[in-house]
Amino acid sequence: MDEYPNRGKRRFPPKKKVARRGGWKPPVKKPAGRKEQGWDQVAAWYDQLVGKNGSDYHQHVVLPAAMDLLSPLKGKKVLDLCCGQGVLIPLLLESGAVQVTGVDASPQLIESARARFADDQRVSTEVADACADGKWADASFDTVASLMAVHDVPDLPAMCRNAAAALKSGGEFVAIFMHPCFRIPRQTHWGWDEGRKLQYRRVDRYGVDLEIPIVTHPGKGGGETTSFYHRPLAEVMNAIGGAGLAVTRCEELVSHRRSQAGGSRSKGEHRAAREFPMFLALKAVKLP
């Protein structure tokens, strides 16, 4: 996936709730034959994609950046918000976290996490909506981490408020997600300028909220989709700040992937890969 309409206030009206990874999304009327969206429905696919150690991007970009921002963790109690099948949990434990709680809205992904950590008393998991009030948001955590989930939830301000509610005063929140300026599904693309011999990043839309359906099994049929929520960067920052969290560090993460050396476009492609960040990492502290 190389490439999230509601600006400012949330404009997804409260209706009958349907499970989503990390949050809830109101149902929409779908064409005949189109299957319901949702992370629980595609949990098996997602578990296979990410697996125990993470996808290619997890291993080379997302997880190393997360551990750098989360450090130090020795003796800390950590909440993994929208934890999925728990790909971050082993690294948290290896870095000295004394207790890790994983929260996700998908029962199937939580079941996968439980199966992986059933024998570790330091790990607990809970099926819960990151955008709804929950007992887990109890001001008992030193750190909250959320990887690749900011763009999966329909109500980001609510998610941020819950992350803040889960933290002790002075606790830290770390989130890594697709860069809202440069990586919007179906709205950002690579292009090639033959005259200047350079690769550029084309952005077709940016300044409005977008809900974008993502096909989970491209090329295999079936029609399963999840929803990707694009929000302009200012909206993301305001959601974090509005929750009483102050950003203390920002990292823009470029892809590790490079084209084959020696090709006619390799120099331009390599330069573009270094210039355009595909992920955004933020670290924030809970204000007193």
C-alpha positions as CSV (number, residue, x, y, z in Angstrom):
1,M,0.0,0.0,0.0
2,D,1.8,3.1,-1.2
3,E,-0.6,5.5,-0.4
4,Y,-7.6,9.4,4.9
5,P,-14.0,14.1,4.3
6,N,-14.2,15.6,7.7
7,R,-12.1,18.5,8.8
8,G,-12.0,19.9,12.4
9,K,-14.9,18.3,14.3
10,R,-15.6,14.7,13.9
11,R,-18.3,14.3,11.2
12,F,-18.9,10.5,11.5
13,P,-22.3,10.5,13.2
14,P,-22.8,8.0,16.0
15,K,-24.6,5.0,14.7
16,K,-24.6,1.3,15.3
17,K,-21.0,0.4,16.0
18,V,-19.0,-1.9,13.9
19,A,-15.6,-3.3,15.1
20,R,-12.5,-1.7,13.7
21,R,-8.9,-2.1,14.5
22,G,-8.2,0.4,17.2
23,G,-11.6,2.0,17.1
24,W,-15.2,2.1,15.7
25,K,-16.5,3.1,12.4
26,P,-20.2,3.7,11.6
27,P,-21.6,1.3,9.0
28,V,-22.2,2.5,5.5
29,K,-24.4,1.2,2.8
30,K,-22.4,-1.0,0.5
31,P,-23.0,-2.2,-3.0
32,A,-24.4,-5.7,-3.3
33,G,-21.7,-8.3,-3.0
34,R,-19.2,-6.1,-1.2
35,K,-18.1,-7.6,2.1
36,E,-18.1,-5.7,5.4
37,Q,-15.0,-3.7,6.2
38,G,-13.0,-4.2,9.4
39,W,-9.8,-5.5,10.9
40,D,-11.4,-8.5,12.5
41,Q,-12.6,-9.8,9.2
42,V,-9.1,-9.5,7.7
43,A,-7.2,-10.5,10.9
44,A,-5.8,-13.7,9.4
45,W,-4.5,-11.8,6.4
46,Y,-3.0,-9.0,8.6
47,D,-1.5,-11.6,11.0
48,Q,0.2,-13.3,8.1
49,L,1.4,-10.0,6.6
50,V,2.9,-8.7,9.8
51,G,3.6,-12.0,11.6
52,K,5.7,-12.4,14.7
53,N,8.5,-10.1,13.7
54,G,6.8,-7.5,11.6
55,S,6.5,-6.7,7.9
56,D,9.5,-5.5,5.9
57,Y,8.7,-1.9,6.8
58,H,8.2,-2.9,10.5
59,Q,11.6,-4.5,10.7
60,H,13.6,-1.9,8.8
61,V,11.9,1.4,9.6
62,V,9.0,1.4,12.1
63,L,10.2,-0.8,14.9
64,P,13.8,0.6,15.1
65,A,12.4,4.1,15.2
66,A,9.8,3.1,17.8
67,M,12.4,1.6,20.1
68,D,14.7,4.7,19.7
69,L,11.8,7.0,20.7
70,L,10.6,4.8,23.5
71,S,13.9,4.3,25.2
72,P,14.6,3.9,28.1
73,L,12.0,1.4,29.2
74,K,13.6,-0.4,32.1
75,G,11.1,-0.8,35.0
76,K,8.3,0.9,33.1
77,K,4.7,-0.1,32.6
78,V,3.7,0.2,28.9
79,L,0.4,0.3,27.1
80,D,0.5,-0.9,23.5
81,L,-2.5,0.9,22.0
82,C,-4.0,-0.7,18.9
83,C,-1.5,-3.5,19.4
84,G,-2.7,-5.9,16.7
85,Q,-1.1,-9.3,17.2
86,G,1.6,-7.8,19.4
87,V,4.5,-7.3,17.1
88,L,6.0,-4.6,19.4
89,I,5.5,-6.5,22.7
90,P,8.7,-8.6,22.5
91,L,10.9,-5.6,22.0
92,L,9.3,-3.8,24.9
93,L,10.0,-6.7,27.2
94,E,13.6,-7.1,25.9
95,S,14.1,-3.4,26.7
96,G,13.1,-3.8,30.3
97,A,9.4,-3.0,30.5
98,V,8.1,-4.8,33.6
99,Q,4.5,-4.9,32.4
100,V,2.9,-4.6,28.9
101,T,-0.8,-4.2,28.3
102,G,-2.0,-4.6,24.7
103,V,-5.4,-3.1,23.6
104,D,-7.0,-3.6,20.3
105,A,-10.6,-3.6,18.9
106,S,-10.1,-6.8,16.9
107,P,-10.9,-10.0,19.0
108,Q,-9.0,-12.2,16.5
109,L,-5.9,-10.1,16.6
110,I,-6.0,-10.1,20.4
111,E,-6.4,-13.8,20.3
112,S,-3.2,-14.0,18.2
113,A,-1.4,-11.9,20.7
114,R,-2.6,-14.0,23.6
115,A,-1.5,-17.1,21.9
116,R,2.0,-15.7,21.5
117,F,2.4,-14.4,25.1
118,A,0.2,-16.9,27.0
119,D,3.1,-18.0,29.2
120,D,4.5,-14.5,30.0
121,Q,3.0,-13.1,33.2
122,R,4.3,-9.6,32.2
123,V,1.8,-9.4,29.3
124,S,-1.9,-8.8,29.4
125,T,-4.3,-8.1,26.5
126,E,-7.8,-6.6,26.2
127,V,-10.3,-6.3,23.4
128,A,-11.2,-2.6,23.6
129,D,-12.0,0.4,21.4
130,A,-9.2,2.9,21.5
131,C,-11.7,5.7,20.8
132,A,-14.1,4.8,23.6
133,D,-13.8,5.1,27.4
134,G,-12.2,2.0,29.0
135,K,-10.9,0.9,32.4
136,W,-7.5,0.6,30.8
137,A,-7.2,4.4,30.5
138,D,-6.5,4.6,34.3
139,A,-3.5,6.9,34.5
140,S,-1.3,4.0,35.6
141,F,1.1,3.8,32.6
142,D,4.5,5.3,32.2
143,T,4.4,5.0,28.4
144,V,1.8,4.6,25.7
145,A,2.9,3.3,22.2
146,S,0.8,3.2,19.1
147,L,2.3,1.9,15.9
148,M,0.6,2.3,12.5
149,A,-2.8,3.1,14.0
150,V,-3.4,6.9,13.9
151,H,-4.8,6.5,10.4
152,D,-6.9,3.4,11.3
153,V,-9.2,5.1,13.8
154,P,-12.2,7.3,12.9
155,D,-12.0,9.5,15.9
156,L,-8.4,10.6,16.5
157,P,-9.1,13.2,19.2
158,A,-10.8,10.5,21.3
159,M,-7.9,8.1,20.8
160,C,-5.5,10.8,21.9
161,R,-7.6,11.7,24.9
162,N,-7.6,8.1,26.0
163,A,-3.9,7.7,25.5
164,A,-3.4,10.8,27.7
165,A,-5.9,9.4,30.3
166,A,-3.9,6.1,30.4
167,L,-0.7,8.0,31.3
168,K,0.7,9.1,34.6
169,S,1.6,12.8,34.7
170,G,4.8,13.2,32.8
171,G,4.3,9.9,31.0
172,E,5.2,9.6,27.3
173,F,3.2,8.9,24.2
174,V,4.9,7.6,21.0
175,A,3.0,7.2,17.7
176,I,4.3,6.2,14.3
177,F,2.1,6.3,11.3
178,M,2.1,7.0,7.6
179,H,3.3,10.5,6.8
180,P,0.1,12.6,6.2
181,C,1.9,14.9,3.8
182,F,3.5,12.3,1.5
183,R,1.8,9.0,1.9
184,I,-2.0,9.1,1.3
185,P,-3.4,6.0,-0.4
186,R,-4.6,6.7,-4.0
187,Q,-3.7,10.4,-3.6
188,T,0.1,10.4,-3.6
189,H,2.2,8.8,-6.3
190,W,5.8,8.6,-7.6
191,G,6.4,10.2,-11.0
192,W,9.4,10.6,-13.3
193,D,10.6,13.8,-14.9
194,E,12.6,12.6,-17.9
195,G,14.0,16.1,-18.7
196,R,15.4,16.7,-15.3
197,K,16.2,13.0,-14.6
198,L,14.5,13.0,-11.2
199,Q,11.8,11.2,-9.4
200,Y,9.2,13.3,-7.8
201,R,6.3,12.8,-5.3
202,R,2.9,13.9,-6.7
203,V,0.2,14.9,-4.1
204,D,-3.3,15.0,-5.6
205,R,-5.2,15.8,-2.4
206,Y,-4.1,16.8,1.2
207,G,-6.0,19.5,2.9
208,V,-9.3,17.7,3.7
209,D,-10.1,14.6,5.7
210,L,-10.5,11.5,3.6
211,E,-11.9,8.0,4.4
212,I,-10.2,5.7,1.9
213,P,-11.1,2.0,1.5
214,I,-8.1,-0.2,1.3
215,V,-8.3,-3.6,-0.4
216,T,-6.6,-6.2,1.8
217,H,-6.0,-8.9,-0.8
218,P,-5.1,-7.0,-4.0
219,G,-5.3,-9.2,-7.0
220,K,-7.0,-12.1,-5.2
221,G,-10.6,-10.9,-5.3
222,G,-12.9,-11.3,-2.4
223,G,-13.5,-7.5,-1.9
224,E,-12.4,-7.3,1.8
225,T,-11.4,-3.8,2.7
226,T,-10.3,-1.7,5.7
227,S,-10.6,2.1,6.1
228,F,-7.7,4.5,6.0
229,Y,-8.4,7.9,7.5
230,H,-6.2,10.7,6.1
231,R,-6.1,13.9,8.1
232,P,-3.9,17.0,7.4
233,L,-0.9,17.3,9.7
234,A,-2.3,20.3,11.6
235,E,-5.3,18.2,12.5
236,V,-3.1,15.4,13.8
237,M,-1.0,17.8,15.9
238,N,-4.1,19.5,17.3
239,A,-5.7,16.2,18.3
240,I,-2.5,15.4,20.3
241,G,-2.2,18.8,21.8
242,G,-5.9,19.0,22.6
243,A,-5.5,15.8,24.7
244,G,-3.0,17.6,26.9
245,L,0.1,16.0,25.3
246,A,3.0,18.2,24.3
247,V,5.2,17.0,21.4
248,T,8.8,16.9,22.4
249,R,10.3,15.0,19.4
250,C,9.5,14.5,15.7
251,E,11.2,12.2,13.3
252,E,10.4,11.9,9.5
253,L,11.2,8.3,8.4
254,V,12.3,7.5,4.9
255,S,11.8,4.1,3.2
256,H,14.7,1.7,3.4
257,R,13.9,0.4,-0.1
258,R,16.1,1.4,-3.1
259,S,15.9,0.6,-6.8
260,Q,18.5,-1.6,-8.4
261,A,21.8,0.2,-8.7
262,G,23.0,1.0,-12.2
263,G,19.6,1.6,-13.8
264,S,19.0,4.7,-15.9
265,R,16.8,6.1,-13.1
266,S,18.6,4.7,-10.1
267,K,20.3,8.0,-9.1
268,G,17.1,10.0,-9.2
269,E,15.1,7.2,-7.5
270,H,17.7,6.9,-4.7
271,R,17.6,10.7,-4.2
272,A,13.8,10.8,-3.9
273,A,13.8,7.8,-1.5
274,R,16.1,9.9,0.8
275,E,14.1,13.1,0.4
276,F,10.5,12.1,0.9
277,P,9.6,10.6,4.2
278,M,7.0,7.8,4.2
279,F,6.4,7.7,7.9
280,L,6.0,10.2,10.7
281,A,7.1,9.5,14.3
282,L,6.1,11.7,17.2
283,K,6.9,11.6,20.9
284,A,4.8,13.6,23.4
285,V,4.7,14.0,27.1
286,K,1.5,14.3,29.3
287,L,1.3,17.7,30.8
288,P,0.6,18.1,34.6
